[in-house]
Amino acid sequence: MKGLKTLVFSSFFLFLLLFLRHFGILNPYYYLSNEFLIKGYQATHLGRGNREIMLVNTKDFPSSIIKDQIEILSYYDPAVIGVDFFPDPDSISQEKVKFEKVVLPIKIYEDSVSFAPNVFTDSAHYGFINIDSYFRFTCHAQRKTDTYYSFPAKIIQLYDSNLFKKNVNICRDDIINYAGNTYGFTYLGDLSMASPALLNGIKGKIVLMGYLGEGEYPEPDNLDEIDSHKTPHAMMYGVVFWANVIHTLLGHQINQQNLLSTILIFTLIVVSSLGICRTLVKMRFGYFILKSLQLTLIVVFFIIASFVLHKAQMLIDYEIATASIIIVPEFVFWFWKTRLQTTTREYLNDEGTEIYK
């Protein structure tokens, strides 16, 4: 009965923690969860950057200067230009730039949607720039009967329609795979001192425009307070954060655990427990050894899961694994112990030995 009581208590305690964690009341199980694994990866993984994405610093320029920047960029034929900036609607009266693949931001509120006024080009596309998390992102937002795409999703749609259909339409709470900070991407500055080689490399690339500090070169370790964000990878400006989300959508997603793999992990733990626990129930300190093995397995599995995540960008379901390691051996140990006690009683009865309760 001791094994049964321990099983019931440990199972109740585990599911209580999961229940509290689900509703955000208490999260002591966090260190055995997928989120802990993901955030550790994002904080320590050294991204290789993405030179398909170029950054332009709008500094604190007025809308007229930013319009001139767009005009210069359009001359070199980028695939798409994303402008992370809300201009003054009355700031420009001159002729607009004739470039169609420009994405402007929108902000979605509880009961309204705010569009950035298009003072730059003849036509523009829009994507929302609401940031709900620096660990995960979504590509869609629903307000009443309208569906809005995120700023990165809209850029991907204009950059590669096939990639958009493949990745964006199924994008739901995906993990951000950080490529790096400002210098992980091609930095064009404010275009005033960009070399001809850099400018000629704009053709067919994704160009993002936004605030990257007032200096000639951004200092990732010394950011202004303007539009700076504390991400798990590092402090970075908003436009750099969006560059990392776009990098993820460009085929660099982290492959999350599928149902079949989860079942295989659970089955492996069950099968292993059946053999190990059958031996441990016959040992004097078998239960203590079992607890030590469980703790060791949790640590070993964390190391394996971290290695796979860093090297292959594949997330093994650490949460399911740790829950299985905690519950399954406990149940199997109780099962074999009960069976051993029953077998012993039957043997003693057959020998004619009286059994005292």
BELZINOR-V905997 format. One line per field, one symbol per residue. phi: phi as a letter, one per 40 degrees, with the letter a starting at -180 (. if undefined). A space follows every 10 residues. Layout:
phi = ???
This chain:
phi = .ccccccccc cccccccccc cccgcabccd cbbccccccc cccbccccga ccbbbbccfb ccdccccccc ccccccfcca bbbcabcccb cbbcccccac cbbbcbbbbd babbccccbb bcaabbacbc bcabbbabbb abbfcbbbcc dcccccccca ccccccbccb cafcccbcci cdccbccbgc gcbccdcccc ccdgccbbba cbgcccbcbd caccccfbbc cccicacdcc dcccccdccc gbccccdccc cccccccccc cccdcccccc ccccbdcccc cccccccccc cccccccccc cbfbcccccc cccccccddc ccdccccccc cccccccccc cgccbcc
